Amino acid sequence: MLSRKTLIGLTYALSAYVFWGLAPIYWKQLGAVLPLAVASYRIFFGFLFMFIFSLFRKPSPFRQLKHFKSKQW
């Protein structure tokens, strides 16, 4: 019987092989899209995802900002 860690490792390996096999199809479809558009979407949705993700963290970094006071030098 395989251990839990071994099964997780095999799942990750299988996922990587499937992704590696399907990636050329994805990149072929992106040939018609400008690289700047791809980069812009990745940046925008990356920030959006991280903002939403950080709202649900305990403690939320954005909730702590209201208590932030800058030091006077």
Stockholm file with secondary structure:
# STOCKHOLM 1.0

chainA/1-73         MLSRKTLIGLTYALSAYVFWGLAPIYWKQLGAVLPLAVASYRIFFGFLFMFIFSLFRKPSPFRQLKHFKSKQW
#=GR chainA/1-73 SS CCCHHHHHHHHHHHHHHHHHHHHHHHHHHGGGSCHHHHHHHHHHHHHHHHHHHHHTSSSCHHHHHTTCCCCCC
#=GC SS_cons        CCCHHHHHHHHHHHHHHHHHHHHHHHHHHGGGSCHHHHHHHHHHHHHHHHHHHHHTSSSCHHHHHTTCCCCCC
//
